[in-house]
Amino acid sequence: MTFKEDFSETFKEFSLSIREKIKSFEGCSYLDIYQDIHHPNIFFS
């Protein structure tokens, strides 16, 4: 996912706040969200 640079921190905070809810979905066995080290506005899972 690519965000405007202004929203990178907002997305990180939001994803942490809903992490457990996402992990509780049936069939979800693992969840990690990574941030590109060269482009901090790009995230992937």
Backbone as ProteinMPNN parsed JSONL, in Angstrom:
{"seq_chain_A": "MTFKEDFSETFKEFSLSIREKIKSFEGCSYLDIYQDIHHPNIFFS", "coords_chain_A": {"N_chain_A": [[0.845, -1.154, 0.0], [0.51, 2.213, -0.755], [0.943, 5.374, 0.585], [0.241, 8.891, 0.934], [2.946, 10.791, 2.057], [2.378, 12.258, 4.354], [0.531, 10.735, 5.699], [1.619, 8.379, 6.578], [2.43, 7.856, 9.268], [-0.047, 7.991, 10.524], [-1.339, 5.788, 9.364], [0.273, 3.709, 10.394], [-0.284, 3.893, 13.156], [-3.058, 3.402, 13.124], [-3.154, 0.794, 12.017], [-1.897, -0.661, 14.026], [-3.777, -0.348, 16.028], [-5.925, -1.907, 15.185], [-4.945, -4.378, 14.807], [-5.209, -6.815, 16.385], [-7.903, -7.379, 16.001], [-7.996, -7.919, 13.244], [-6.322, -10.175, 13.193], [-7.962, -11.972, 14.449], [-9.788, -12.865, 12.609], [-11.367, -15.56, 10.954], [-9.334, -18.035, 9.584], [-7.093, -16.438, 9.406], [-3.825, -16.69, 10.177], [-1.527, -15.374, 10.78], [-0.131, -12.113, 11.051], [1.642, -9.461, 9.82], [2.865, -6.241, 9.256], [4.839, -4.498, 7.093], [7.239, -1.888, 6.564], [8.627, -0.156, 3.92], [12.087, 0.375, 3.719], [13.388, 2.206, 2.15], [11.443, 3.783, 1.045], [9.437, 5.258, 2.974], [6.698, 5.662, 2.905], [5.503, 3.478, 1.853], [3.915, 0.439, 2.462], [3.612, -3.041, 3.253], [2.278, -6.378, 3.466]], "CA_chain_A": [[0.0, 0.0, 0.0], [1.278, 3.452, -0.814], [0.222, 6.496, 1.166], [0.91, 10.185, 0.928], [3.897, 10.76, 3.173], [1.747, 12.851, 5.538], [-0.361, 9.776, 6.341], [2.336, 7.156, 6.962], [2.353, 7.661, 10.724], [-1.451, 7.737, 10.826], [-1.609, 4.399, 9.003], [0.942, 2.832, 11.36], [-1.059, 3.922, 14.394], [-4.333, 2.742, 12.875], [-2.959, -0.644, 11.837], [-1.619, -1.234, 15.341], [-4.997, -0.335, 16.834], [-6.877, -2.942, 14.731], [-4.169, -5.596, 14.549], [-5.788, -7.995, 17.025], [-9.186, -7.658, 15.357], [-7.689, -8.573, 11.971], [-5.776, -11.501, 13.481], [-9.008, -12.874, 14.943], [-10.618, -13.348, 11.502], [-11.223, -16.973, 10.633], [-8.38, -18.303, 8.515], [-5.888, -15.612, 9.538], [-2.933, -17.348, 11.129], [-0.383, -14.518, 11.082], [-0.239, -10.781, 10.463], [2.734, -8.511, 10.006], [2.859, -5.153, 8.274], [6.207, -4.016, 6.938], [7.415, -0.569, 5.961], [9.796, -0.113, 3.044], [13.135, 1.198, 4.345], [13.805, 3.26, 1.225], [10.266, 4.613, 0.761], [8.664, 5.072, 4.209], [5.248, 5.776, 2.704], [5.05, 2.213, 1.267], [3.738, -0.65, 3.434], [3.161, -4.305, 2.667], [2.083, -7.441, 4.467]], "C_chain_A": [[0.898, 1.226, 0.0], [0.404, 4.599, -0.328], [0.962, 7.795, 0.884], [1.781, 10.216, 2.178], [3.305, 11.318, 4.464], [0.942, 11.826, 6.335], [0.326, 8.483, 6.778], [2.21, 6.866, 8.45], [0.921, 7.342, 11.152], [-1.801, 6.29, 10.509], [-0.959, 3.443, 10.001], [0.155, 2.766, 12.668], [-2.384, 3.175, 14.236], [-4.158, 1.231, 12.764], [-2.637, -1.332, 13.166], [-2.883, -1.323, 16.189], [-5.988, -1.425, 16.429], [-6.206, -4.289, 14.487], [-4.824, -6.857, 15.137], [-7.13, -8.37, 16.4], [-8.959, -8.377, 14.024], [-7.196, -9.995, 12.216], [-6.843, -12.482, 13.94], [-9.938, -13.37, 13.837], [-10.325, -14.817, 11.243], [-10.276, -17.129, 9.447], [-7.111, -17.468, 8.581], [-4.992, -16.252, 10.595], [-1.749, -16.459, 11.528], [-0.582, -13.166, 10.409], [0.99, -9.974, 10.828], [2.611, -7.472, 8.911], [4.257, -4.56, 8.275], [6.216, -2.662, 6.254], [8.712, -0.585, 5.158], [10.845, 0.823, 3.641], [13.597, 2.341, 3.445], [12.684, 4.241, 0.899], [9.298, 4.448, 1.94], [7.156, 5.262, 4.06], [4.675, 4.525, 2.037], [5.051, 1.145, 2.351], [3.29, -1.889, 2.701], [3.023, -5.328, 3.772], [2.313, -8.792, 3.848]], "O_chain_A": [[1.923, 1.259, 0.681], [-0.73, 4.768, -0.776], [2.166, 7.792, 0.627], [1.384, 9.72, 3.232], [3.689, 10.894, 5.553], [0.695, 12.028, 7.524], [-0.334, 7.584, 7.299], [1.911, 5.737, 8.84], [0.705, 6.517, 12.039], [-2.484, 5.631, 11.293], [-1.583, 2.463, 10.409], [-0.043, 1.682, 13.218], [-2.779, 2.407, 15.114], [-4.928, 0.472, 13.353], [-3.064, -2.463, 13.397], [-3.046, -2.256, 16.975], [-6.815, -1.831, 17.247], [-6.843, -5.228, 14.01], [-4.968, -7.859, 14.436], [-7.452, -9.553, 16.285], [-9.661, -9.34, 13.714], [-7.61, -10.922, 11.519], [-6.656, -13.694, 13.834], [-10.796, -14.215, 14.096], [-9.177, -15.256, 11.305], [-10.406, -16.438, 8.436], [-6.146, -17.763, 7.877], [-5.363, -16.341, 11.766], [-1.05, -16.753, 12.498], [-1.141, -13.091, 9.314], [1.33, -9.826, 12.001], [2.288, -7.797, 7.768], [4.786, -4.171, 9.316], [5.324, -2.333, 5.473], [9.762, -0.981, 5.663], [10.522, 1.946, 4.027], [14.137, 3.335, 3.931], [12.938, 5.386, 0.524], [8.427, 3.579, 1.9], [6.414, 5.039, 5.017], [3.495, 4.5, 1.689], [6.038, 0.961, 3.063], [2.659, -1.803, 1.648], [3.572, -5.174, 4.863], [2.196, -9.811, 4.529]]}, "name": "protein", "num_of_chains": 1, "seq": "MTFKEDFSETFKEFSLSIREKIKSFEGCSYLDIYQDIHHPNIFFS"}
